[in-house]
Amino acid sequence: MAKITSRSETALHVAALSARDQFLENLVELLSPHPEALEMVDCDGRTALHNAVLCGRIRMVKALVISNPKLSQLADDEGRIPLGISAVAASMHKEIAWFLAKNTTKDGEGDPFNSPSAIDTIIDLTHAGHHDITLYLFEQYPRLKTMRSTERADGSVLEALAKSPKNFRSGTRLSVLEALIYKCIPVDLKYKPTDKNSDPAFQCLARSLWNIAKIVVPIIKRVHEVKLRHVTAIELAKQVCIAISYMNTTEISILYLDDRRLCEAIARGFDDFLKLCFQFFPELLWVTPYNKRLTTHAVMFRQEKTLGLFLQVSSTNELSLVPGPSEQDSADMMSAAAYYYRSFDGVTTEAGAAFQMQRELRWYRAVESWVVPDMRDRYMGSKTFWTSFVENRKDLLESGEKWMKDTSNSCMITSALIATVLFAAAFTVPGGNNDKSGVPLLLGEDSFLVFIISDVLGLFFSVTAILLFLAILTSRYKVQDFLEALPKKIIMGLSFLFLSLAFMLVAFTATLTIVLDKRLVEWVLIPIILLTSVPVALFIVLQLPLLYQMVKSTYGPSIFCPKSIWE
């Protein structure tokens, strides 16, 4: 029990900081007759439990709390209880946060969830992504839903949720495989921490199978954690909205859903979060952060999903829930569409610089078709909106031209090599020709017919690809060309290049079959033929995502796709 360091630490503090699990458990057992010894603090007011949480040692935490449950309620000199520290310093150790959430109660002298600092713990848990723990605490202490911190910029749970893209599906990028697993994987919203010994046999079996699946296939565990965070974040926001909806409108707008947070959510594209807020508080559709409507901010930050929330309920009627754009709104949106935000992440997710330019053009044309017709040819200062659009994107235009030329050059060289090989193969057919008539000796063979057809088709597609890439290189590279003309040419060129490569390999396989058919046994011939599919598979893996992004950007849905707020 003696304080043996300059920081007034006891042997228990030192053992906790040294991550000595077994040694600390032995000390706790020795001190169990003296529970007050476990409550001794160092110069910062921290008990050994605080140190165990800082080190992320669940064995130590359990040993200390089981021996003296009061430890979970004791705060340090900064007013932080162990659960609050686990949400910040040990946020990677979710098991510790769950254990402390279950064992931090209002029994005894103090109630840590009744103090003004309790909301800080909830906000820290929200930042850490432990929304299921927050939901559990909300169920135990409903008053936490409407609490607000006066010392933090993100003073409420809703504001903390709106700060992180990881909390929502609309702010998380998933691969094709991850998106497929995301749709299929189940998430239990009613999850509560329970003791394993008290679970029914079926639940224990299901949990064991689930744990095995997550160990065997790590991607399942990762996607499950992502989806759990998304689903619980929406449920968390919903419960908070229900709680604060009983307050008056002034308190709601000032204390919880101010203009800045709405603007931030729109800038990040959190359409699922915004939809929930608009469902509970439709009057928020009328707010004007920084004297501009929310539709203008959606255009400014190029968030088509967010903008879609305003389109289905928009009308020119002044009594509409979302009035159509006025002349001032039209001018603001045209200015936002003409301006180029180089540092904004939303403009750097396309296939390349050329398709970033295409996306900017699509946004400008979409906004132009929606605003008041008289505003389309108006001047912004001394220039029209279109002139300002072009001048703001000179660097992007040059980058797009360079990207298009470099890509076309590389692909044209590849296409030329394929055309050369296939052209030469047409005059040096396998099996040779008749010396007198020049007719191929194997003309009646099925494999020879496959060779001839694939050679002709491959040559046709490779020459067509060369012409398309040549057309790109000789283009004028005007701004309007990046909207449809250039993207369509490079999409067709890459498609024909892929087909020519595929038919070249088919021709090679057919030739190999003719030459080796009677010389090698079947079990040797089949692996050799299968190896020829490796280049095609490699091309698909490396180039198909790029081609998919190009097709999606060019032929995908319009920028303005109305989405219902109420569904």
C-alpha positions as CSV (number, residue, x, y, z in Angstrom):
1,M,0.0,0.0,0.0
2,A,3.1,2.3,0.1
3,K,3.6,5.0,-2.5
4,I,6.9,3.9,-4.0
5,T,7.4,6.4,-6.9
6,S,7.7,10.2,-7.3
7,R,4.2,10.2,-8.9
8,S,2.7,8.7,-5.7
9,E,2.1,5.4,-7.3
10,T,1.7,2.2,-5.4
11,A,2.9,-1.3,-6.5
12,L,-0.7,-1.8,-7.9
13,H,-0.3,1.3,-10.1
14,V,3.1,0.1,-11.3
15,A,1.9,-3.4,-12.0
16,A,-1.0,-2.0,-14.1
17,L,1.3,0.3,-16.1
18,S,3.7,-2.6,-16.7
19,A,0.9,-4.8,-18.1
20,R,1.7,-7.6,-15.6
21,D,-1.6,-9.4,-15.6
22,Q,-0.8,-12.3,-13.3
23,F,1.2,-10.1,-10.9
24,L,-1.7,-7.6,-10.6
25,E,-4.2,-10.4,-10.1
26,N,-2.1,-11.7,-7.2
27,L,-1.8,-8.2,-5.7
28,V,-5.6,-7.8,-5.9
29,E,-6.1,-11.1,-4.2
30,L,-3.8,-10.0,-1.4
31,L,-5.5,-6.7,-1.0
32,S,-9.1,-8.0,-1.2
33,P,-9.6,-7.7,2.5
34,H,-8.7,-4.0,2.2
35,P,-10.9,-2.6,-0.7
36,E,-9.9,0.9,0.1
37,A,-6.3,0.0,-0.9
38,L,-7.6,-0.5,-4.5
39,E,-9.0,3.0,-4.5
40,M,-5.6,4.7,-3.8
41,V,-4.7,7.3,-6.4
42,D,-1.5,8.8,-7.8
43,C,-0.7,12.4,-8.3
44,D,-3.2,12.7,-11.2
45,G,-6.0,11.2,-9.2
46,R,-5.9,7.9,-11.1
47,T,-6.5,4.6,-9.5
48,A,-4.9,1.3,-10.8
49,L,-8.1,0.8,-12.8
50,H,-7.4,4.0,-14.8
51,N,-3.9,2.7,-15.6
52,A,-5.2,-0.8,-16.6
53,V,-7.7,0.9,-19.0
54,L,-4.9,3.0,-20.5
55,C,-2.8,-0.1,-21.1
56,G,-5.8,-1.9,-22.7
57,R,-5.6,-5.0,-20.3
58,I,-9.0,-6.6,-20.0
59,R,-7.7,-9.1,-17.4
60,M,-6.6,-6.4,-15.1
61,V,-9.8,-4.4,-15.5
62,K,-12.0,-7.4,-14.7
63,A,-9.9,-8.3,-11.7
64,L,-10.0,-4.8,-10.2
65,V,-13.7,-4.2,-10.8
66,I,-14.8,-7.6,-9.6
67,S,-12.8,-7.1,-6.4
68,N,-14.1,-3.5,-5.9
69,P,-17.1,-2.4,-8.1
70,K,-16.8,1.1,-6.8
71,L,-13.6,1.7,-8.8
72,S,-15.6,2.1,-12.1
73,Q,-17.3,5.2,-10.6
74,L,-14.2,7.0,-9.4
75,A,-13.0,9.9,-11.6
76,D,-9.5,11.3,-11.9
77,D,-8.5,14.9,-11.5
78,E,-9.8,15.6,-15.0
79,G,-13.2,14.3,-14.2
80,R,-12.9,11.2,-16.3
81,I,-14.2,7.8,-15.2
82,P,-12.5,4.6,-16.5
83,L,-15.3,4.2,-19.1
84,G,-14.5,7.7,-20.4
85,I,-10.8,6.9,-20.7
86,S,-11.6,3.6,-22.5
87,A,-13.5,5.5,-25.2
88,V,-10.5,7.7,-25.9
89,A,-7.2,6.2,-24.9
90,A,-8.2,2.5,-25.3
91,S,-10.7,2.9,-28.1
92,M,-9.2,-0.1,-30.0
93,H,-10.1,-2.3,-27.0
94,K,-13.9,-2.4,-27.4
95,E,-14.2,-5.4,-25.0
96,I,-13.0,-3.1,-22.1
97,A,-15.6,-0.5,-23.0
98,W,-18.3,-3.1,-23.0
99,F,-17.3,-4.5,-19.6
100,L,-17.1,-1.0,-18.0
101,A,-20.4,0.0,-19.5
102,K,-22.1,-3.0,-17.9
103,N,-20.3,-2.5,-14.5
104,T,-20.4,1.3,-14.2
105,T,-23.7,1.9,-12.3
106,K,-25.3,4.6,-10.2
107,D,-25.1,2.4,-7.1
108,G,-23.1,3.8,-4.2
109,E,-22.1,7.3,-3.4
110,G,-21.9,8.8,-6.9
111,D,-23.7,8.5,-10.2
112,P,-21.2,9.1,-13.0
113,F,-24.0,9.4,-15.6
114,N,-25.8,12.1,-13.7
115,S,-22.9,14.6,-13.9
116,P,-22.6,17.2,-16.7
117,S,-19.4,15.4,-17.9
118,A,-21.4,12.3,-18.7
119,I,-22.2,13.5,-22.2
120,D,-18.4,13.8,-22.9
121,T,-18.1,10.0,-22.4
122,I,-21.0,9.4,-24.7
123,I,-19.5,11.7,-27.4
124,D,-16.1,10.0,-27.0
125,L,-17.8,6.6,-27.5
126,T,-19.6,8.0,-30.6
127,H,-16.3,9.2,-32.0
128,A,-14.7,5.8,-31.4
129,G,-17.6,4.2,-33.3
130,H,-18.9,2.2,-30.4
131,H,-22.5,3.0,-31.1
132,D,-23.9,-0.3,-29.8
133,I,-22.4,0.6,-26.4
134,T,-24.0,4.1,-26.6
135,L,-27.4,2.5,-27.4
136,Y,-27.0,0.3,-24.4
137,L,-26.3,3.3,-22.1
138,F,-29.2,5.2,-23.7
139,E,-31.5,2.3,-22.7
140,Q,-30.1,2.5,-19.1
141,Y,-30.0,6.3,-18.8
142,P,-32.5,7.9,-21.3
143,R,-31.6,11.4,-20.1
144,L,-28.3,11.2,-21.9
145,K,-30.0,11.5,-25.3
146,T,-30.8,15.2,-24.8
147,M,-27.7,16.2,-22.9
148,R,-25.3,18.7,-24.5
149,S,-21.7,19.6,-23.7
150,T,-21.0,23.3,-23.3
151,E,-17.2,22.9,-23.5
152,R,-16.9,21.0,-26.8
153,A,-17.5,22.1,-30.4
154,D,-19.3,18.8,-31.1
155,G,-21.5,19.2,-28.1
156,S,-24.2,16.6,-28.9
157,V,-24.4,13.1,-30.2
158,L,-25.8,14.2,-33.5
159,E,-23.0,16.6,-34.1
160,A,-20.5,13.9,-33.2
161,L,-22.1,11.5,-35.7
162,A,-22.1,14.1,-38.5
163,K,-18.3,14.6,-38.2
164,S,-17.2,11.1,-39.3
165,P,-17.8,9.6,-42.7
166,K,-17.3,6.1,-41.2
167,N,-20.6,6.3,-39.4
168,F,-22.7,6.1,-42.6
169,R,-23.0,3.9,-45.7
170,S,-23.0,7.1,-47.9
171,G,-19.6,8.0,-46.5
172,T,-17.9,4.6,-46.8
173,R,-16.3,3.2,-50.0
174,L,-16.5,-0.5,-50.4
175,S,-15.2,-2.8,-53.1
176,V,-17.5,-4.9,-55.2
177,L,-17.0,-8.0,-53.0
178,E,-17.3,-6.0,-49.8
179,A,-20.6,-4.4,-51.1
180,L,-22.0,-7.8,-51.9
181,I,-21.1,-9.1,-48.4
182,Y,-22.5,-5.9,-46.9
183,K,-25.9,-6.6,-48.4
184,C,-26.0,-10.2,-47.3
185,I,-24.6,-10.0,-43.8
186,P,-27.1,-9.8,-40.9
187,V,-26.8,-7.3,-38.1
188,D,-28.7,-7.5,-34.8
189,L,-29.8,-4.1,-33.6
190,K,-31.0,-5.5,-30.3
191,Y,-27.6,-6.8,-29.3
192,K,-26.9,-6.5,-25.6
193,P,-23.8,-7.7,-23.7
194,T,-24.7,-10.9,-21.9
195,D,-22.7,-13.5,-20.0
196,K,-21.8,-16.4,-22.2
197,N,-22.9,-18.8,-19.4
198,S,-26.4,-17.5,-19.4
199,D,-27.0,-17.8,-23.2
200,P,-29.2,-20.6,-24.5
201,A,-27.5,-23.4,-26.3
202,F,-28.7,-22.3,-29.7
203,Q,-27.3,-18.8,-29.2
204,C,-24.0,-20.2,-28.1
205,L,-23.8,-22.4,-31.2
206,A,-24.7,-19.5,-33.4
207,R,-22.1,-17.3,-31.8
208,S,-19.5,-20.0,-32.1
209,L,-20.2,-20.5,-35.8
210,W,-20.2,-16.8,-36.4
211,N,-16.8,-16.4,-34.7
212,I,-15.4,-19.3,-36.8
213,A,-16.6,-17.6,-40.0
214,K,-15.0,-14.3,-39.0
215,I,-11.7,-16.1,-38.3
216,V,-11.7,-18.2,-41.4
217,V,-12.8,-15.3,-43.7
218,P,-11.4,-12.0,-42.2
219,I,-13.2,-9.9,-44.8
220,I,-16.6,-11.0,-43.2
221,K,-15.5,-9.7,-39.8
222,R,-14.3,-6.4,-41.3
223,V,-17.5,-5.9,-43.3
224,H,-19.7,-6.9,-40.3
225,E,-18.0,-4.3,-38.1
226,V,-18.5,-1.7,-40.8
227,K,-22.2,-2.5,-41.2
228,L,-22.7,-2.7,-37.4
229,R,-21.3,0.8,-37.1
230,H,-23.6,2.1,-39.9
231,V,-26.8,0.5,-38.6
232,T,-26.2,1.4,-35.0
233,A,-25.3,5.0,-36.1
234,I,-28.7,5.4,-37.8
235,E,-30.5,3.9,-34.9
236,L,-28.6,6.1,-32.5
237,A,-29.5,9.2,-34.5
238,K,-33.1,8.1,-34.7
239,Q,-33.3,7.7,-30.9
240,V,-31.8,11.1,-30.3
241,C,-34.1,12.7,-32.9
242,I,-37.1,11.1,-31.1
243,A,-35.9,12.4,-27.8
244,I,-35.3,16.0,-28.9
245,S,-38.5,16.2,-31.0
246,Y,-40.4,16.7,-27.8
247,M,-38.5,20.0,-27.3
248,N,-39.5,23.3,-28.8
249,T,-38.3,24.3,-32.3
250,T,-36.0,27.0,-31.0
251,E,-34.1,24.6,-28.8
252,I,-33.8,22.0,-31.5
253,S,-32.4,24.4,-34.1
254,I,-30.0,26.2,-31.7
255,L,-28.8,23.4,-29.5
256,Y,-28.8,20.3,-31.7
257,L,-29.2,20.9,-35.4
258,D,-27.6,24.2,-36.3
259,D,-26.9,25.4,-39.8
260,R,-23.2,24.6,-39.6
261,R,-23.7,20.9,-38.9
262,L,-26.3,20.5,-41.6
263,C,-23.9,22.2,-44.1
264,E,-21.1,19.8,-42.9
265,A,-23.3,16.8,-43.4
266,I,-24.3,18.0,-46.9
267,A,-20.6,18.6,-47.8
268,R,-19.7,15.1,-46.8
269,G,-22.7,13.5,-48.6
270,F,-24.4,11.9,-45.6
271,D,-27.8,11.6,-47.3
272,D,-29.0,8.8,-45.0
273,F,-28.3,11.0,-41.9
274,L,-29.9,14.0,-43.5
275,K,-33.0,12.0,-44.6
276,L,-33.5,11.0,-41.0
277,C,-33.1,14.6,-39.7
278,F,-35.6,15.9,-42.4
279,Q,-38.1,13.2,-41.5
280,F,-38.2,14.4,-37.9
281,F,-37.7,18.1,-38.5
282,P,-39.0,19.1,-42.0
283,E,-38.5,22.7,-41.2
284,L,-34.7,22.2,-41.5
285,L,-35.2,22.0,-45.3
286,W,-35.7,25.8,-45.2
287,V,-32.6,26.8,-43.4
288,T,-29.9,28.8,-45.2
289,P,-26.4,28.2,-43.9
290,Y,-24.2,31.2,-44.8
291,N,-27.2,32.8,-46.5
292,K,-27.4,30.1,-49.1
293,R,-30.0,27.3,-49.5
294,L,-29.0,23.7,-48.8
295,T,-29.4,22.9,-52.5
296,T,-26.7,25.4,-53.3
297,H,-24.3,23.7,-50.8
298,A,-25.1,20.3,-52.4
299,V,-24.1,21.7,-55.8
300,M,-21.1,23.4,-54.3
301,F,-19.7,20.1,-52.9
302,R,-20.9,17.9,-55.8
303,Q,-23.1,15.7,-53.7
304,E,-25.8,14.3,-56.1
305,K,-27.3,11.9,-53.5
306,T,-27.8,14.7,-51.1
307,L,-29.2,17.0,-53.8
308,G,-31.7,14.2,-54.8
309,L,-33.4,14.6,-51.4
310,F,-34.6,18.1,-52.4
311,L,-35.7,17.3,-55.9
312,Q,-38.8,15.1,-55.4
313,V,-40.4,17.6,-53.0
314,S,-39.3,20.7,-54.9
315,S,-41.8,22.9,-56.6
316,T,-42.2,26.4,-58.0
317,N,-45.1,26.9,-55.6
318,E,-44.1,29.2,-52.8
319,L,-46.0,27.0,-50.3
320,S,-44.0,23.9,-51.3
321,L,-41.9,22.1,-48.7
322,V,-38.8,22.9,-50.8
323,P,-39.5,25.8,-53.1
324,G,-38.0,25.7,-56.6
325,P,-35.0,27.9,-57.2
326,S,-35.6,31.6,-57.3
327,E,-33.4,34.0,-59.3
328,Q,-31.0,34.4,-56.4
329,D,-30.9,30.7,-55.8
330,S,-30.3,30.1,-59.5
331,A,-27.4,32.6,-59.5
332,D,-25.9,30.9,-56.4
333,M,-26.2,27.5,-57.9
334,M,-24.7,28.6,-61.2
335,S,-21.8,30.2,-59.4
336,A,-21.3,27.0,-57.4
337,A,-21.3,24.9,-60.5
338,A,-18.9,27.3,-62.3
339,Y,-16.4,27.3,-59.5
340,Y,-13.9,24.5,-59.2
341,Y,-12.9,23.2,-55.7
342,R,-9.5,21.6,-56.3
343,S,-9.0,20.5,-52.8
344,F,-12.4,18.8,-52.4
345,D,-12.3,15.0,-52.4
346,G,-15.5,14.6,-54.4
347,V,-13.9,15.6,-57.6
348,T,-11.1,13.1,-57.5
349,T,-13.0,9.8,-57.5
350,E,-13.4,9.4,-61.2
351,A,-11.4,7.2,-63.7
352,G,-8.9,10.0,-64.6
353,A,-8.5,13.7,-65.2
354,A,-10.5,13.5,-68.4
355,F,-13.5,12.0,-66.6
356,Q,-13.2,14.5,-63.7
357,M,-13.6,17.1,-66.4
358,Q,-16.6,15.2,-67.8
359,R,-18.2,15.1,-64.3
360,E,-17.7,18.8,-63.9
361,L,-19.4,19.3,-67.3
362,R,-22.3,17.1,-66.3
363,W,-22.8,19.0,-63.1
364,Y,-22.8,22.3,-65.0
365,R,-25.3,21.1,-67.6
366,A,-27.6,19.6,-64.9
367,V,-27.7,22.8,-62.9
368,E,-28.2,24.8,-66.0
369,S,-31.2,22.8,-66.9
370,W,-32.8,23.3,-63.5
371,V,-32.3,27.0,-62.7
372,V,-34.4,29.9,-64.0
373,P,-33.9,30.1,-67.8
374,D,-33.0,33.8,-67.7
375,M,-30.0,33.0,-65.4
376,R,-28.2,30.7,-67.8
377,D,-26.6,33.4,-69.9
378,R,-26.2,36.0,-67.1
379,Y,-22.9,37.5,-66.1
380,M,-21.0,36.7,-63.0
381,G,-19.1,39.9,-62.6
382,S,-17.6,40.7,-66.0
383,K,-17.9,37.1,-67.3
384,T,-20.6,34.7,-68.1
385,F,-21.0,31.6,-66.0
386,W,-19.7,29.4,-68.8
387,T,-16.6,31.6,-69.3
388,S,-15.9,31.4,-65.6
389,F,-16.4,27.6,-65.7
390,V,-13.8,27.2,-68.5
391,E,-11.3,29.6,-67.0
392,N,-11.5,27.9,-63.6
393,R,-10.6,24.5,-65.1
394,K,-7.7,25.3,-67.4
395,D,-5.4,23.1,-65.3
396,L,-7.9,20.3,-65.2
397,L,-8.4,20.6,-69.0
398,E,-4.7,20.3,-69.6
399,S,-4.4,17.3,-67.3
400,G,-7.4,15.7,-69.0
401,E,-5.8,16.2,-72.4
402,K,-2.5,14.8,-71.2
403,W,-4.2,11.8,-69.6
404,M,-6.3,11.1,-72.7
405,K,-3.3,11.3,-75.0
406,D,-1.0,9.2,-72.9
407,T,-3.7,6.5,-72.5
408,S,-4.4,6.5,-76.2
409,N,-0.8,6.3,-77.1
410,S,-0.1,3.3,-74.9
411,C,-3.3,1.5,-76.0
412,M,-2.6,2.2,-79.7
413,I,0.8,0.7,-79.5
414,T,-0.7,-2.5,-78.0
415,S,-3.4,-2.6,-80.6
416,A,-0.8,-2.2,-83.4
417,L,1.3,-5.1,-82.0
418,I,-1.8,-7.3,-81.9
419,A,-2.8,-6.3,-85.4
420,T,0.7,-7.1,-86.7
421,V,0.7,-10.6,-85.1
422,L,-2.8,-11.4,-86.4
423,F,-2.0,-10.1,-89.9
424,A,1.1,-12.3,-90.1
425,A,-0.7,-15.3,-88.7
426,A,-3.3,-15.1,-91.5
427,F,-0.6,-15.9,-94.1
428,T,1.3,-18.5,-92.1
429,V,-1.6,-20.7,-91.2
430,P,-0.9,-23.9,-89.2
431,G,-0.4,-27.0,-91.3
432,G,0.8,-25.1,-94.3
433,N,-0.8,-24.6,-97.8
434,N,-1.1,-26.7,-100.9
435,D,1.9,-26.0,-103.2
436,K,-0.2,-25.9,-106.3
437,S,-3.5,-24.3,-105.3
438,G,-2.4,-22.4,-102.1
439,V,-5.4,-23.8,-100.2
440,P,-4.7,-24.6,-96.5
441,L,-4.2,-28.3,-95.9
442,L,-6.3,-28.3,-92.7
443,L,-9.2,-26.3,-94.2
444,G,-11.8,-28.8,-93.1
445,E,-10.7,-29.1,-89.5
446,D,-12.9,-27.6,-86.8
447,S,-9.8,-26.2,-85.0
448,F,-8.7,-24.5,-88.2
449,L,-12.1,-22.9,-88.6
450,V,-11.9,-21.5,-85.1
451,F,-8.4,-20.2,-85.8
452,I,-9.5,-18.4,-89.0
453,I,-12.6,-16.8,-87.4
454,S,-10.8,-15.6,-84.3
455,D,-7.9,-14.3,-86.4
456,V,-10.2,-12.2,-88.6
457,L,-12.2,-10.9,-85.7
458,G,-9.1,-10.1,-83.7
459,L,-7.6,-8.2,-86.6
460,F,-10.8,-6.3,-87.2
461,F,-11.2,-5.2,-83.6
462,S,-7.5,-4.3,-83.2
463,V,-7.6,-2.1,-86.4
464,T,-10.8,-0.5,-85.2
465,A,-9.2,0.2,-81.8
466,I,-6.2,1.8,-83.6
467,L,-8.5,4.1,-85.6
468,L,-10.4,5.1,-82.4
469,F,-7.2,5.9,-80.5
470,L,-5.9,7.8,-83.5
471,A,-9.2,9.9,-83.6
472,I,-8.6,10.7,-79.9
473,L,-5.0,11.9,-80.6
474,T,-6.1,14.1,-83.5
475,S,-9.1,15.6,-81.5
476,R,-9.4,19.4,-80.9
477,Y,-9.7,18.8,-77.1
478,K,-12.4,21.5,-76.6
479,V,-14.2,21.6,-73.3
480,Q,-17.4,20.2,-74.8
481,D,-15.5,17.2,-76.3
482,F,-14.9,15.9,-72.7
483,L,-18.7,15.5,-72.1
484,E,-19.4,12.7,-74.6
485,A,-17.2,12.6,-77.7
486,L,-13.8,11.7,-76.1
487,P,-15.2,9.5,-73.3
488,K,-17.2,7.4,-75.8
489,K,-14.2,7.0,-78.1
490,I,-11.8,5.8,-75.4
491,I,-14.5,3.4,-74.0
492,M,-15.0,1.9,-77.4
493,G,-11.3,1.8,-78.0
494,L,-10.6,-0.1,-74.7
495,S,-13.4,-2.5,-75.4
496,F,-12.2,-3.3,-78.9
497,L,-8.6,-3.7,-77.5
498,F,-9.9,-6.2,-75.0
499,L,-11.8,-8.1,-77.7
500,S,-8.8,-8.2,-80.0
501,L,-6.6,-9.5,-77.2
502,A,-9.2,-12.2,-76.4
503,F,-9.5,-13.3,-80.0
504,M,-5.8,-13.4,-80.4
505,L,-5.5,-15.8,-77.5
506,V,-8.3,-17.9,-79.0
507,A,-6.4,-18.1,-82.2
508,F,-3.3,-19.1,-80.4
509,T,-5.2,-21.8,-78.5
510,A,-6.7,-23.2,-81.7
511,T,-3.3,-23.3,-83.3
512,L,-1.8,-25.0,-80.3
513,T,-4.6,-27.6,-80.5
514,I,-3.9,-28.3,-84.2
515,V,-0.1,-28.6,-83.7
516,L,-0.1,-30.7,-80.5
517,D,-3.4,-32.6,-80.8
518,K,-1.7,-35.9,-81.8
519,R,1.6,-35.3,-80.1
520,L,0.6,-34.8,-76.4
521,V,-1.9,-36.5,-74.2
522,E,-5.0,-34.7,-73.1
523,W,-4.0,-34.1,-69.5
524,V,-0.9,-32.1,-70.8
525,L,-2.8,-30.2,-73.5
526,I,-5.6,-28.9,-71.2
527,P,-3.3,-27.1,-68.7
528,I,-1.4,-25.5,-71.6
529,I,-4.6,-24.2,-73.1
530,L,-5.9,-23.0,-69.7
531,L,-2.7,-21.0,-69.2
532,T,-3.6,-18.9,-72.3
533,S,-6.6,-17.5,-70.3
534,V,-4.3,-16.0,-67.7
535,P,-3.6,-12.8,-69.7
536,V,-7.3,-12.3,-70.3
537,A,-8.1,-12.7,-66.6
538,L,-5.2,-10.3,-65.8
539,F,-6.5,-7.7,-68.2
540,I,-10.0,-8.0,-66.7
541,V,-8.7,-7.5,-63.2
542,L,-6.4,-4.6,-64.0
543,Q,-8.4,-2.8,-66.7
544,L,-12.1,-3.7,-66.1
545,P,-12.5,-1.4,-63.0
546,L,-11.2,1.5,-65.1
547,L,-13.5,0.7,-67.9
548,Y,-16.4,0.3,-65.5
549,Q,-15.8,3.7,-64.1
550,M,-15.7,5.2,-67.6
551,V,-18.9,3.5,-68.6
552,K,-20.6,4.5,-65.3
553,S,-19.5,8.1,-65.7
554,T,-20.6,8.4,-69.3
555,Y,-23.8,6.2,-69.5
556,G,-24.7,6.2,-65.8
557,P,-27.8,7.9,-64.3
558,S,-28.3,11.6,-64.4
559,I,-26.9,13.9,-61.7
560,F,-30.4,14.9,-60.7
561,C,-32.1,11.7,-59.5
562,P,-34.9,12.5,-57.1
563,K,-35.0,10.5,-53.8
564,S,-37.9,10.4,-51.4
565,I,-37.3,11.8,-48.0
566,W,-40.1,9.8,-46.5
567,E,-39.1,6.3,-47.5
